[in-house]
Amino acid sequence: MRDQKKNTYRRHNIDMKDPQAAIKLHLPIGKIPDNAITSTRGPSPEKALERARQQREEALSYSGLSQASHSVSSSISTVPSAKEYNPVAPWDT
């Protein structure tokens, strides 16, 4: 354990008797670039929650009609063929 500590101090060019050694070892070397890939990639939990709330509100506002005003269509409906629309590869139409 003592050797590991010595190696760490030596690797960072810090004297073992330096009273500021612990602080120097914990200083960030530099700022991580914004486009860097890290383990915490993505929005913060607060931003994700806000985005989900906004999407729910937008979905509700787009429906516009109440349940009672929806028209009832016949029981026979036409299903578009696979050639008309392909949600997996829309460019293959």
N, C-alpha and C positions, 0 to 999 in steps of 0.2 A: 504494500500500500504506500509506503514511504517512497519507493522508487517511482511509482506511478505519479505521485505528486511532484517529485523532482523533474521527471520527464515533461510533465504538463507545463510547469513553470519555465523550464528550459526552452520548450517548443515555442512559447509565447514571449520569450525574451524578458521574463519578469524575475527579479531577484527574490529569493526565498524569504529574505528578511524585510522586504518592502511592506510597510503597513497598509498600503493601498492595493496590495496584490489581489485580494478577493474581488475588489471593485473592478480592477483592470481585467480580470478574467471574465467578468460578466458583462462587460461593455459590448454592445453590438459593433461588429466590424464595419458594417455599412448598411444602407437601406436596400431591402430587396426590391428589385424592379417590379413595376405594376404588372407586367406581362409574364412574370416568372411563374412556373408551375410549382405549386406547393401543396402540402397535404390539406391545407385549409382553403382550397380553391372554391369559389362560388360566393354567393351573397351572404351577408351576415344573417343570423336568425331573425333579426328585427326587419331587415329588408325583405327577406323571403316571406315573412308573415304579412307585411304590408302589401306585397305584390299579390299574394293569394287572396287577400281581402278585396283588393281592387278588381281582380279577375272575377270574383263572385258577384260583386256589385255590377260590373259590366254585363255579365251573363244575365242577371236578373233584369237589367234595364233593356236589354235587347229583346227579351221575350215580349214585353210590352202588353200583351193581352192577358186577361185573367183566364182562369180555367174554364169558366162558364161560357165565355164567348168563342171558344174554339169550335170550329165547324166539324161535323162528323162526316167523314168520307165513307165511301162504300167499302165493303169488306174485301173487295178485290182491288189490289193495288199493283201497279207495275213496278217491278224491280229492274233497275238499269242493268244492262248486261255488263259483263266484265270488260268488253271492248269500249264501252262508253266512258267508264271512269274506273281507274285503278288507284286506290289510295296509297298503295305501296310504291308504285312506280307511275306517277301521273303522266310522265312523258311517253309512255307506251300506249297511247290511245289511237 
